[in-house]
């Protein structure tokens, strides 16, 4: 079996009888290391981005900070956003004067975006780089985001409701 993406990289997975947890761990580690290198190269081209990194691998930069309310699990976050891949391919964006509601920690939104939203206060604007393992992983989103792709998200947290 082969997993392919829009990039030239191909990740081979052997369907043979020797596949085990160790092989799976090695493959996941290899994918994560390659992705980390690609993220570092991407950021080298953007020296003004003052990214921080969480334990999950999420990178973030709050480039416009406010003194708004914090976001907690169970809140409904109202966000404007744009999503692109590291190569600049635009995937999604909220329409002008519209926003998306995200039920924090209780919706089907990828875990990386859930983590990102909780780093913000209402009124904050931030950039996030979300590695594939906390984005859409091995399958992509079955629409515009291919498998094993890092996401770059520009997000504004407009408000929240309980």
LOKEKE-240273 format. One record per residue (C-alpha): z, x, y; residue number from 1; residue in three letters; chain. Coordinates in Angstrom, 3 decimals. Each point is the difference from the previous one (the first is absolute). Layout:
<recs>
+----------+----------+----------+------+------+-------+
!       pz !       px !       py ! resi ! resn ! chain !
+----------+----------+----------+------+------+-------+
!        Z !        X !        Y !  NUM !  ALA !     A !
...
+----------+----------+----------+------+------+-------+
</recs>
This chain:
<recs>
+----------+----------+----------+------+------+-------+
!       pz !       px !       py ! resi ! resn ! chain !
+----------+----------+----------+------+------+-------+
!    0.000 !    0.000 !    0.000 !    1 !  UNK !     A !
!   -0.793 !    1.256 !    3.493 !    2 !  UNK !     A !
!    1.447 !   -1.152 !    3.309 !    3 !  UNK !     A !
!   -2.397 !    0.586 !    2.868 !    4 !  UNK !     A !
!    0.337 !   -0.434 !    3.741 !    5 !  UNK !     A !
!   -2.305 !    0.378 !    2.962 !    6 !  UNK !     A !
!    0.816 !    3.687 !    0.174 !    7 !  UNK !     A !
!   -1.518 !    2.755 !   -2.100 !    8 !  UNK !     A !
!    3.250 !    0.356 !   -1.931 !    9 !  UNK !     A !
!    0.064 !   -1.447 !   -3.486 !   10 !  UNK !     A !
!    3.201 !   -0.471 !   -1.932 !   11 !  UNK !     A !
!   -0.520 !    0.046 !   -3.733 !   12 !  UNK !     A !
!    2.329 !   -1.811 !   -2.325 !   13 !  UNK !     A !
!   -0.441 !    0.670 !   -3.667 !   14 !  UNK !     A !
!    0.188 !   -3.100 !   -2.202 !   15 !  UNK !     A !
!    0.768 !    2.209 !   -3.011 !   16 !  UNK !     A !
!    3.040 !   -0.406 !   -2.221 !   17 !  UNK !     A !
!    1.793 !    2.943 !    1.640 !   18 !  UNK !     A !
!    0.795 !   -1.864 !    3.217 !   19 !  UNK !     A !
!    3.743 !   -0.155 !    0.659 !   20 !  UNK !     A !
!    2.543 !   -0.218 !    2.806 !   21 !  UNK !     A !
!   -0.190 !    3.734 !    0.666 !   22 !  UNK !     A !
!   -3.793 !   -0.120 !    0.409 !   23 !  UNK !     A !
!    0.385 !   -2.971 !    2.315 !   24 !  UNK !     A !
!    2.587 !    1.844 !    2.095 !   25 !  UNK !     A !
!   -2.221 !    3.083 !    0.249 !   26 !  UNK !     A !
!   -2.967 !   -2.126 !    1.100 !   27 !  UNK !     A !
!    2.088 !   -1.842 !    2.608 !   28 !  UNK !     A !
!    1.385 !    3.284 !    1.338 !   29 !  UNK !     A !
!   -3.502 !    1.495 !    0.250 !   30 !  UNK !     A !
!   -1.305 !   -3.046 !    1.870 !   31 !  UNK !     A !
!    2.986 !    0.062 !    2.383 !   32 !  UNK !     A !
!   -0.434 !    3.725 !    0.700 !   33 !  UNK !     A !
!   -3.711 !   -0.408 !    0.827 !   34 !  UNK !     A !
!    0.786 !   -2.940 !    2.224 !   35 !  UNK !     A !
!    2.721 !    1.978 !    1.798 !   36 !  UNK !     A !
!   -2.482 !    2.803 !    0.745 !   37 !  UNK !     A !
!   -2.491 !   -2.534 !    1.392 !   38 !  UNK !     A !
!    2.691 !   -1.541 !    2.215 !   39 !  UNK !     A !
!    1.018 !    3.447 !    1.297 !   40 !  UNK !     A !
!   -3.643 !    0.828 !    0.822 !   41 !  UNK !     A !
!   -0.405 !   -3.350 !    1.758 !   42 !  UNK !     A !
!    3.092 !    0.679 !    2.117 !   43 !  UNK !     A !
!   -1.141 !    3.526 !    0.878 !   44 !  UNK !     A !
!   -2.872 !   -1.684 !    1.849 !   45 !  UNK !     A !
!    2.512 !   -2.133 !    1.961 !   46 !  UNK !     A !
!    2.598 !    2.447 !    1.333 !   47 !  UNK !     A !
!    1.354 !   -2.507 !    2.554 !   48 !  UNK !     A !
!    1.158 !   -2.344 !   -2.748 !   49 !  UNK !     A !
!    3.697 !    0.797 !   -0.425 !   50 !  UNK !     A !
!    0.332 !   -1.264 !   -3.547 !   51 !  UNK !     A !
!    3.242 !   -0.207 !   -1.937 !   52 !  UNK !     A !
!    0.147 !   -0.423 !   -3.759 !   53 !  UNK !     A !
!    2.224 !   -2.219 !   -2.122 !   54 !  UNK !     A !
!    1.091 !    0.691 !   -3.576 !   55 !  UNK !     A !
!   -2.732 !   -2.278 !   -1.355 !   56 !  UNK !     A !
!   -2.730 !    2.045 !    1.697 !   57 !  UNK !     A !
!   -0.622 !   -2.493 !    2.834 !   58 !  UNK !     A !
!   -0.821 !    1.780 !    3.245 !   59 !  UNK !     A !
!    0.646 !   -1.671 !    3.322 !   60 !  UNK !     A !
!   -0.118 !    0.549 !    3.740 !   61 !  UNK !     A !
!    1.434 !   -2.549 !    2.402 !   62 !  UNK !     A !
!   -2.168 !    0.787 !    3.009 !   63 !  UNK !     A !
!    1.284 !   -2.851 !    2.160 !   64 !  UNK !     A !
!    3.660 !   -0.789 !   -0.432 !   65 !  UNK !     A !
!    1.846 !   -3.050 !    1.280 !   66 !  UNK !     A !
!    3.568 !   -1.174 !   -0.018 !   67 !  UNK !     A !
!   -0.771 !   -3.149 !   -1.970 !   68 !  UNK !     A !
!    1.747 !   -1.487 !   -2.997 !   69 !  UNK !     A !
!    0.100 !    1.837 !   -3.314 !   70 !  UNK !     A !
!   -1.743 !   -1.440 !   -3.047 !   71 !  UNK !     A !
!    1.888 !   -0.797 !   -3.187 !   72 !  UNK !     A !
!   -0.797 !   -1.190 !   -3.496 !   73 !  UNK !     A !
!   -0.726 !   -3.733 !    0.118 !   74 !  UNK !     A !
!   -1.283 !    0.024 !    3.589 !   75 !  UNK !     A !
!   -3.517 !   -1.201 !    0.714 !   76 !  UNK !     A !
!   -1.713 !    2.776 !    1.954 !   77 !  UNK !     A !
!   -2.863 !   -0.922 !    2.322 !   78 !  UNK !     A !
!   -2.426 !    2.934 !    0.089 !   79 !  UNK !     A !
!   -3.352 !    1.039 !    1.388 !   80 !  UNK !     A !
!   -1.654 !    2.750 !   -1.975 !   81 !  UNK !     A !
!   -3.108 !    1.918 !   -0.921 !   82 !  UNK !     A !
!   -0.512 !    1.691 !   -3.355 !   83 !  UNK !     A !
!   -2.398 !    2.840 !   -0.746 !   84 !  UNK !     A !
!   -0.473 !    2.701 !   -2.598 !   85 !  UNK !     A !
!    0.398 !    3.730 !    0.654 !   86 !  UNK !     A !
!   -3.783 !    0.292 !    0.345 !   87 !  UNK !     A !
!    0.056 !   -2.505 !    2.887 !   88 !  UNK !     A !
!   -1.330 !   -2.976 !   -1.952 !   89 !  UNK !     A !
!    1.394 !   -3.132 !    1.648 !   90 !  UNK !     A !
!    1.403 !   -2.456 !   -2.530 !   91 !  UNK !     A !
!    1.960 !   -2.696 !    1.804 !   92 !  UNK !     A !
!    1.310 !   -0.961 !    3.425 !   93 !  UNK !     A !
!    1.620 !   -3.021 !    1.548 !   94 !  UNK !     A !
!   -2.301 !   -1.895 !    2.343 !   95 !  UNK !     A !
!    0.613 !    0.158 !    3.753 !   96 !  UNK !     A !
!    2.952 !   -2.162 !    1.063 !   97 !  UNK !     A !
!    0.976 !   -0.654 !   -3.623 !   98 !  UNK !     A !
!    2.704 !    1.423 !   -2.210 !   99 !  UNK !     A !
!    1.017 !    0.035 !   -3.633 !  100 !  UNK !     A !
!    3.395 !   -1.065 !   -1.284 !  101 !  UNK !     A !
!    1.627 !    2.186 !   -2.653 !  102 !  UNK !     A !
!    3.114 !   -1.125 !   -1.855 !  103 !  UNK !     A !
!    1.850 !    3.308 !   -0.209 !  104 !  UNK !     A !
!    0.836 !    1.114 !   -3.551 !  105 !  UNK !     A !
!   -0.983 !   -3.378 !   -1.398 !  106 !  UNK !     A !
!   -3.778 !   -0.184 !    0.285 !  107 !  UNK !     A !
!   -2.966 !    1.412 !   -1.844 !  108 !  UNK !     A !
!   -0.685 !    2.563 !    2.732 !  109 !  UNK !     A !
!   -0.049 !    3.541 !   -1.407 !  110 !  UNK !     A !
!    3.342 !    1.820 !   -0.132 !  111 !  UNK !     A !
!   -1.110 !    2.719 !    2.432 !  112 !  UNK !     A !
!   -0.678 !   -2.543 !    2.728 !  113 !  UNK !     A !
!    3.310 !   -1.731 !   -0.742 !  114 !  UNK !     A !
!    1.772 !    3.339 !    0.457 !  115 !  UNK !     A !
!   -1.971 !    0.681 !    3.184 !  116 !  UNK !     A !
!    0.869 !   -3.302 !    1.660 !  117 !  UNK !     A !
!    3.726 !    0.584 !   -0.584 !  118 !  UNK !     A !
!   -0.217 !    3.268 !    1.999 !  119 !  UNK !     A !
!   -0.951 !   -1.933 !    3.136 !  120 !  UNK !     A !
!    1.630 !   -2.135 !    2.659 !  121 !  UNK !     A !
!   -1.789 !   -2.901 !    1.632 !  122 !  UNK !     A !
!   -2.419 !    1.328 !    2.610 !  123 !  UNK !     A !
!   -0.540 !    3.358 !   -1.744 !  124 !  UNK !     A !
!   -3.483 !    1.355 !   -0.621 !  125 !  UNK !     A !
!   -0.471 !    2.521 !   -2.789 !  126 !  UNK !     A !
!   -2.439 !    1.787 !   -2.242 !  127 !  UNK !     A !
!    0.644 !    0.226 !   -3.713 !  128 !  UNK !     A !
!   -1.613 !    1.980 !   -2.777 !  129 !  UNK !     A !
!    0.675 !   -1.719 !   -3.296 !  130 !  UNK !     A !
!   -0.791 !    1.908 !   -3.221 !  131 !  UNK !     A !
!   -1.728 !   -1.996 !   -2.719 !  132 !  UNK !     A !
!    3.061 !   -0.151 !   -2.272 !  133 !  UNK !     A !
!    1.774 !   -2.198 !    2.590 !  134 !  UNK !     A !
!   -3.189 !   -1.686 !    1.212 !  135 !  UNK !     A !
!   -2.514 !   -1.526 !   -2.416 !  136 !  UNK !     A !
!    0.183 !    2.618 !   -2.763 !  137 !  UNK !     A !
!   -2.387 !    0.233 !   -2.945 !  138 !  UNK !     A !
!   -1.862 !   -3.247 !    0.693 !  139 !  UNK !     A !
!   -0.385 !   -0.060 !    3.754 !  140 !  UNK !     A !
!    0.180 !   -3.478 !    1.458 !  141 !  UNK !     A !
!   -3.073 !   -1.192 !   -1.951 !  142 !  UNK !     A !
!   -1.732 !   -0.615 !    3.325 !  143 !  UNK !     A !
!   -0.355 !    2.613 !    2.755 !  144 !  UNK !     A !
!    2.459 !    2.691 !   -1.113 !  145 !  UNK !     A !
!   -1.190 !    2.134 !   -2.932 !  146 !  UNK !     A !
!    2.330 !    1.342 !   -2.700 !  147 !  UNK !     A !
!    2.247 !    2.975 !    0.726 !  148 !  UNK !     A !
!   -0.550 !   -0.005 !    3.756 !  149 !  UNK !     A !
!    2.370 !    0.959 !    2.779 !  150 !  UNK !     A !
!    0.322 !   -2.531 !    2.828 !  151 !  UNK !     A !
!    0.321 !    0.703 !    3.716 !  152 !  UNK !     A !
!    1.567 !   -2.968 !    1.747 !  153 !  UNK !     A !
!    0.468 !   -0.553 !    3.711 !  154 !  UNK !     A !
!    2.611 !   -2.730 !    0.364 !  155 !  UNK !     A !
!    1.739 !   -1.860 !    2.800 !  156 !  UNK !     A !
!    3.143 !   -1.970 !   -0.834 !  157 !  UNK !     A !
!   -0.279 !   -2.977 !    2.328 !  158 !  UNK !     A !
!    3.072 !   -1.897 !   -1.049 !  159 !  UNK !     A !
!    2.034 !   -1.431 !   -2.823 !  160 !  UNK !     A !
!    1.459 !   -3.251 !   -1.230 !  161 !  UNK !     A !
!    2.627 !   -0.688 !   -2.655 !  162 !  UNK !     A !
+----------+----------+----------+------+------+-------+
</recs>
